[in-house]
């Protein structure tokens, strides 16, 4: 007997003249196709987009460096640039008064205020940096440290368009212009190391931070803006990933198969119920 490979066909075909199309079946079929197209497009969009996953580890992300870069952009509303300076100190004994490197001062408010942009390195130990008039050769008559923090960043900046949920610049445009003109402003900053790995395995090392704020009056002392920081031992790692292709195929097959099966069951139930009703009506007429 000649071997016929068609015997392995599990999708046996029913002759067309033995099938019966119905209006209900047509409506269910159209709705099923539209529903499958909607789910398919949703999955396709999700597959083409990148997802960012995070995890927590106890690790130093930048082992080759003992320094953390800091960028500060702040405007003192009522203190002239000639009086403004930056002081840096930490628990390793560092104490710099009037730090000037990588610092630009721009007069504001008809030379009565000053916008200072500066970048510097800090050690990986607790410490502080503060904006004050301590380094000025001549002190202003009235110290006034009311200010606006435009930006305070630790570590590298994130790439433009990167959608990472975190506290990378929570002080952006922080307005303290309504405070007491004689008060000192204290920011207690908790810095959390972070690693961001993009789809090309390129690493960036931004640092997140949270802060608390207090305003206080200190007798016989010029006011200042203090940023007192501590480093967390926990590192947050972000990795940009994309859904694997096999997962996308599995989901598409589940969409098509599941919709086809459920629609078939629904159509069969409606058709059977309709046939039973017709038989009952015929029985009543006879």
ABEGO torsion letter per residue (X at the ends): XBBBAAAABABBBBBAAABBBBAAAAAAAAAAAAAAAAAAAAAAAAAABBBBBBBBBBBBABAABABBBBBBBBBBAABBAAABBBBBBBAAGBBBBGBABGBBBBBBGGGABBBBBBBBBBBBBBBBBBBBAAABABBBABBBABBBBABBBBEBBBBBGBBBBEBABAABGBBAAABBAABBBBBBBBBBBBBBBBAAGBBBBBBBBBBBBBBBBBBGBBBBBBBBBBBBABBBBBBBBBBBAAAAAAAAAAAAAAAAAAAAAAAAAAAAAAAAAAAAAAAAAX
